[in-house]
Amino acid sequence: MGEFKVHRVRFFNYVPSGIRCVAYNNQTNRLAVSRTDGTVEIYNLSANYFQEKFFPGHESRATEALCWANGQRLFSAGLNGEIIEYDLQALNIKYAVDAFGGPIWSMAASPNGSQLLVGCEDGSVKLFQITPDKIQFERNFDRQKSRILSLSWHPAGTHIAAGSIDYISVFDVKSGSAIHKMLVDRQYMGVSKRKCIIWGVAFLSDGTVISVDSAGKVQFWDSATGTLVKNHLIANTDVQSIAISDQEDSFVVGTAEGTVFHFQLVSVTSNSSEKQWVRTKPFQHHTHDVRAVAHSPIALISGGTDTHLVIRPLMEKVEVKNYDAALRKITFPHRRLVSCAKKKQLLLFQFAHHLELWRLGSTVATGTVESMCLLAVSPDGNWLAASGTSAGVHVYNVKQLKLHCTVPAYNFPVTALAIAPNTNNLVIAHSDQQVFEYSIPDKQYTQWSRTIQKQGFHHLWLQRDTPITHISFHPKRPMHILLHDAYMFCIIDKSLPLPNDKTLLYNPLPPTNESDIIRRRTAHAFKISKKYKPLLFMDLLDERTLVAVERPLDDIIAQLPPPIKKKKFGT
């Protein structure tokens, strides 16, 4: 692997925005995530949870609600009072419609995907018709006395539940009238609070409405009679979010203490058909408020102020105990935020709303026409490789300004790509951790790439849960490929044999006093270092100098608002 002079960069002051909303699409197995700066991200859960699409935020768009409709249509709404639909092909905003109800706090699509509800600051619940090209206002429901903070449709589409301050309203969709108003107890730990905010509601097929509120309660209501059925006090602070499974046998809630609780519907006794809701073990994967939760068929998903997107698998739902069964915590974007001008030794940092250009000092240490997300230019300036939101890669002849070839299609999205000097071989990394090498001049995969696909990658390599975000090459060693993800840096030496599953993947070289024969026998093509992390960028400036851009998680946590302080017993 050799020795390098390393520029260890920690002045990239990148702080991800907190997560405000998540919305799971069970038809496409995709997850939409909105952040406090208005950014919207889309993750393909079938492609190793890869962040395949991204909509930049704007300071005027504070997103408070996010939902899918008709499978492929994504809507958001927020405090500017507008409903936004996103163009998932062009990766821009398709249109924005003012709801004329002040700030929008909640939104929900009907079960059949034909209608959209929004809850507004002025207490109005507004119904919109979803047409093929746009949305069209249909009518208002009975106006309430305070803002509508949460909404949920009955699965049959006949009624809705609306959470407000101190009460929950049940509306008849056909008439738009409120048929019940269920008052919520303001008592919190024996003390009466001024207000009780209903942060979330879920409407079940049997007519049960589940609510979560600022008094730390999860409550079950009978919507037919408007009465409280059961009460669970689960937290000393707000319960801020709720999501229920499609089968209605499980739901998840998130609290301001950073705790996630899982409830399951279980039989009272082994021989009884009667069932009841039971709270299972709580999970503490967050340091701050859990503002949003989602429930996929095989996992519980949560996000909040600490910026982490956490995916916790339901072990009883995972058929094969592979990397799908591992807890995932996604913090950084699945795209490169740093670019390097090697000859000038400059680094360009990409932030949400601006760019920063830094000069490196010295150191004594060692296609669906579609939007293009990744670009790679050959060092000789003759070739341009481009990858869009699908898994396809197109190679263009820059001098002739025309398409040269298209790399054979692959099922998983591209996470990084680069063109090697001299050979003009294109190296492509995908979200399932596969790496391919494609000869641009010959328009085919190289022999090395065919060999590695025939043998297969080491199982530990494939089980990594963070994507490769950057690929580069050693200027004097054409057999070396350099690549990294957020937690490791790897040099692949194509002249050495590939590791098999019986070989240690993270295998350091034998001591230098060993003979060359022994060193060669135990060495394999993959040399991996986990010294630098979280690693946002690493590249060679020259044959003996590396630049590594790190963003320690402690530095991010230090810039977040303080978490809720828990009073300890006896203090």
N, C-alpha and C positions, 0 to 999 in steps of 0.2 A: 504493500500500500504506500510505503514511502513516507517522508516527512514533508510537511507544508508549513509555510508561514501563513498564519490565519488572521484575517481581520474579523474579530469577533464583535459584531454590531448589535448594540442593544438600545440605540437611540431612535428606533422606529416606534414612535409613541402611538401605536395602533390600539384602539380600544373598541371592540365590537359593541354595537348597540344592544340593549336589552331586548328580550323577546316579549312581544305584547300579545300576539294571537297565533294559534296554530289551527289548521283545518285539514283533516284527513279525507282523502278521496278513495272510497272503497272500490270504485269501478276501475281506476287506473293504478291503484296502490301508490299514490303520490301524496306527499305532505307539503302543504303551503305554510310558510312561516313569515309573519310580519314582525318587524322590529320597531323600536320606538322612534327611529329616524325616518320611518316611512318605507324602508327597504322591504321588499318581498322576495323570498327565496322559495324555490321549489325543489324538493328532494324526491328522487326516484328510489323508493324503498326496495324495489325489485332489482336494482342495479347497485347493490351494496351500499345503499343509503347515500348515493352520490347527489351532490347539489348540482343539478343539471341546468337550472335556469335561475336568472337573477334580474330583478328590476330595481334600479337605483332609487334611493329615497329622496325626499325633498322636505325641507324644513316646514313647508306649508301643509304637508300631509302627515298628520298624526293619526295613525291607523288604530281604531278601537274594535273593529270587527272584520272578520274574514270568513268567506264560505265558498264552497263549490256548488255549482248547479249544472244539471244535465251532463254530468261526467267531465266535460272538458272546458267549462266556463268558470272563471275565477273572478269573484267580486270582493271589493273591500270598501269600508266606509270609516269615517272618522270625524274628528272635531271640527273640520272645516265645513261639515254639513253635506258633503258630496258622496255619491255612490260611484265607484270606479270599476270598470271592467278592464281586464288585462288581455292584450293580444299575445297568446302563448306562442305564436309562430314568429311574429316580428319583434317580440320582446319589448313592447312599449305599451303605453296606456291607450286602449282602444277609444274610450270616451269617458266623460265625467258628467253626472247628472246631479243637480241640486235637489235635495228632498224637501226643501223649504220647511224644515222643522227645527232649525238650529243644529247644534252638534249632534252627531249620530253616535250612540253608545252601543248599539247591538244590531245584529242582522242574522237572518236565518232563511234558507231556501226551503221551499215546500218539499215534501217527500218525493213528489213526481217531477220536481225540477222546473215547474212551469211558472212559479210565483216566488217573489222575494219580499220579505218583511224587513222593515227597519224600525228601530225604536229610537226616539228623538228626545232632545233636551226639553222640549215644550210639553212632554207627556203624550205625544201622539204616536200611534202605531200606524205606519203607512204600508199599503200593499201595492206592489208593482208587478205587472205582467212581464214575463221574460219572453221577448220576441226573438226571432232568429238573428236580428242585427243589433238589437238594443233592448232597453227596458222601458216600459211605459207605465206611468202612474195610473192606478186603478181606483183606489178609494182610501179614506181614513177609517180607522176603527174608533170606538168611543175614546175621547181624550181623557187621560188620567191626570192626577194632580201634581205628579212629579215625574222626573225623567225616567225613561224606560231603559234599564241597565242590562237586561238579559231577556232572551226570547227562545222559545222552543215550540216546534210543531208537534201535534199528535201524529203518530205514524200514519193514521188514516187521512190526515190533511183536513179534518173537520173542525178542530179546535187548536188554539194556541195558548201557551202560558207566558205571561210577561212579568218579569221581576222588576220591582221599583224600590222605593224607600219605604220601609215598614209594612209593605203588603205585596201580594202576588195576585194578579188578575188573570182570570180564565175567560177567553173570548170565543164566541161562536164565529167561525170564519165566514159563513154564509151571510149572516146579518151584520157582522162587525160589532155586535153588542157584547158588553161585559156581563157574563152570567154569574160569576162569583168573584168576590174579593176576599182573599184569605189574609188576615192580619197576622204578622209575625211578632213573637214575643221579643221585647227589647232587653230582657234580662240577660246579663252576661256575667257568669261567675257570681250570681247572687246580687249583682248591682245593675240597676236600670240604666241603660245607655240612652243618649239623646236620640239617636237614630239607628236603625238596623237596615243596612244596605243589602239587597238581594243581588249578589254578584253573578249567580248562575242558576238556571233552571233546566230540567230535563223532563220531557213529557213521555210517559210509557204507554204501551198499547192498552194496558188494563185500566187506564185512566189515572194512574198514580203520577203525581208531580213531585219530583225531587228538587229541593232547593238548597243552596249554600249561601251563607251570609256573613256579615261582618262581626257577628257575635260568636263565631267559631262553631256554628251548628250545621249539621246536615239533617234536613227534615223531609218527611214523607207525608204527602197530602192526598186526600181523596178529592179529585176534581169534581166528582158528581155531587158531593154534599158540601164541598168547601171546608172540610174539617181536617185537623192535624191527626195523623195516624201514628207516627213514630218520630222520635227525636234522638239525635246523636250529638253530643257535645264532644268534638274531637280536637279542638285547638284553643289556645289562649289568645289567638289573634284571628284575623279574617280568614275565612275559607273563600278563595278568590276564583276558583275555576272548577268545572265539572265536565266530564265526557263519559258517554255510555256506549257499550258495545252494541253491535247490530243485533245480536241475539237477546239483548236486554237481560243478560244474566250476570253482568259485571259492569262496574263503573269506577272511575278514578277521579279524585279531587286533589287540588293543590292548595297549600296554605301560605300565609305571609311569613311563616317561620322557616320556609324552605322545605317543608315535609310534604310528601305525597302519600295519600292513603288509598288503598284498594279495597273496594267492597265487592262481595260476591253473593249471589243468590243460591243458598244451599238448603237441602232438606232438613227439616227439624229433627227427624229421626231417620234411621236407615230404611225403615219400611213405610215411611210416611210420604204422602204426595204433597203435604203442606211444606211450603218453603218460606224462608225469611232471609233478610239482608244481614250479612255478617261482615264486620270490618276485619280485614286480615292485617298482616304486619305492615307498619309504616316504613317508608323509605326516605332516607335523608341524603339525596344526591345533589342538593342545591344549598347555597349559602344565603340566598336572599329569597324574596317573594317568588312564588310559583304563579305567574300570571296567566298561564295557559296550559291546558292538557288536551290530549287526544288519545283515542283508544282504537288501535288497529286490531285485526284478528289475532295477532301473535305478540303484541307488545303494548306497553304503556309508554306514552310520550309526554314529556313535560318541558317547559321552558319558562324563563322569567328574567328578573333583573340581573342575575349574575351572568347573563349572555349565553349560558350553556344550553344546548338542545340535548336532552337525555332520552335515550331509547332503552327501556328496560324490558327484556323479553319475558313473556309468560311461559315459563318452562314447560308447563303441561300442554301448551299449544305448539311447541317447536318439535317437529318430528325427528329431525336429524340434529344431534348435538355438535354442530360445527360453529363457525363464527357467527351464524345467525342467533346463537344462544348467548352471545357475549353482550354485556352491558356496554353501550356506546355513549360517549359524551363528545358532541361536536361543538367546537368553540370557534374555529377559524374557517374562513371561506375555502371552498374546494377549487380555488383558482389562485393564480400567482398575483401578489400585490407589489412585488419588487422587480424592477428591471435594472440591468447593469450595462454600462458602457465600459467595456473592458480596457480599451486603450487609454481612455481619459480617466479611468478609475472613478466613475460617477455612479451613484445609486439613485434611482427614482422610486419614491414611495407613493403608493396610491392610497388616499383616504377617501371617505365618503363624498366629500365636497371639494377637495383640493389635492394638489400634488406637491411633493417636496423633493427637491434635488439636492443631494449631498455629495461632497467630494471626500473620498477616502484619504486618510492620512497615512503615515508610515507606522510600522509596528515592528517590535523585536521579538514578538511571540511567534509561535509556529501555527352538393345537392341539386327539400320541402320548402325554391329560393328560401334561404334561411339565414338567420343571424349567425355571424361567425364569432365564436367565443375564444378560440385559441389560434394563434398564428406562429409560424416558425419560418425564418428566412435562412437560406443556405449562406455560409460564410463568403462564398464567391459572388453572391447577389443574383444568381441565375434562377433560383427556385424559391417558391413560396408555398408552404403547406398550410392549409386552413381546415379547422374543424368547427362544425356548428353544434346546435343543440341536440342533434341526433348523433349516432356513433360513427358517421361517415367522415372520411378525410379526403380532401381534394388537393392535388398538387398542380400549381400553375407555373408556366414558363414566363418569367418576369420580362425578359427581353422581347419575346413575341406577343406578350399580353394575351395568352390563351391557355385553356385547360390542357395540361399535359397528360394526366392520368388520375384515376380515382382508386384509392386503396380498397381492396375487397371489404364489404360490409361486415361489421361485427356487432354482437348483440348489446354490448355494454358501452356507455359513453366514454369519450376520450377525456383524460384528466391532464395530460401533458404530452408535448411532442417537440422534437428538435431534429435538425439535419446535421449530420456529421461532416466535418471538413474533409476534403480530398475525395472521399468515397461518395458523398451525397446520398448516404443511406439515411432514411427517415426512421427514427426510433419513436414508437408510440406506446404510451401507457394508458390502460383502461381502468375503470372503476372496480373491476373484479380482480385487480392486481396483475393481470396479464401484460406482458411487454412483448412487442413485435418490432422486428427490424425489416424495413422495406427498401429495396433498391430503387431509387427514382430513375436512374438511367435505364435499368433493365425492366422496370415496371413489374416487379415480382418480389416476393419475400426472399431474403437472403438464406443461404444454407444454414447459417447459425440460427436464424429464427425458426427454420423448419425443424432443426434438431431439438431446440428447446421446447417447441410445441409437441414434438413426438414424445420426448421423455417426460415433460411436465415440470412445472415449478415445484419447489419444496413446499410441503403442506403448511409450514409455519409462515412462509412468504405469502401464501394465498389467504391465510387467516388474519392478516393485518387489517385493521379497521379504519385506517386513514389513507386517502389516495395519494399517489405520487403527484406532486405539483410542479416539478421542474426537472429537466433533463439537460445535461451538457456533456462535453467531451474533453479529454486531455489533449492539448495541442501537439504533444510529442509522442503520445502513446495511442495510436489509432485503435488498438484493441480494447481500450477502456471506455466504458459508459458510466457517467456519473449521474446519479438521480437521488431524490430525497422526498420524504413526506414530512409531516409535522414532528415526527418523533425519531427519525433515523436518517442517516446519510449512507449511501451505498455506492461502491465502485464495483462494477461488473467487468471482470477480465475475461474477454471472449477466448483467450488462448488457453484458459484452464478448463478442466472438466466441470460439468454442472453438478451441484449437490443433489443427491437423492434423499428420499425420506428417512433413510437409515443414517444419514450424515448429519452432524451438527451444523445447522445453518449459521448460527452465530459462533463461528469457529475461528478463534484467533490463530495467527500463524505460530508455529512452534518456535521455541527460543532460537536466537541467531546462532548459538553454538552447535545446533543440530546440523547434520550433513544436508547438502542440497538435495540428495535423493529422498531423505525423509521429509524435508520441507515440501518438496514437490508432490510427494505421495499423499500428504495430509491436506494440502491446500486445495481449495475449489474456487469457482469463478466469483463468488459473492463475498465481498469484504464490507462489513456493516459496522457503523459506529453510531452509538446512541449518546454521545457526549454532549451534543448541542441540541437543546429542545426547550420549549416548542420552537421548531425551526420553520421560519417563514420563507427563507431563501438561502441557498448556498450555491456558489459557483467558483470556478477557477478564474483568477485574474491573469495569471500566467502559469507556467509549468510548475512553479514552486509556491504559489500563493493562493490561498482560499479566502473568500469572504463569506461569513455566516451571519445571517440576520435572525436574532432570537427575540422572542417576546414572552418573558416569564409570566406565568399566570398570576403570581403574587403581585406583580406590578399592575395588572388589570384590576384585581380585587381591591387594591389600595385606592383606586380611583372611583370605585362604585360608592353609592350612598350606603351608610352603615346599615347592617341588618337589624331586624327586630331584636331588642335585648330581652332575654328571658330572666325573670327574677328567680334566683336560686333560693332554695329552702334555708331559712335561718339567717338571711341577709336583709 
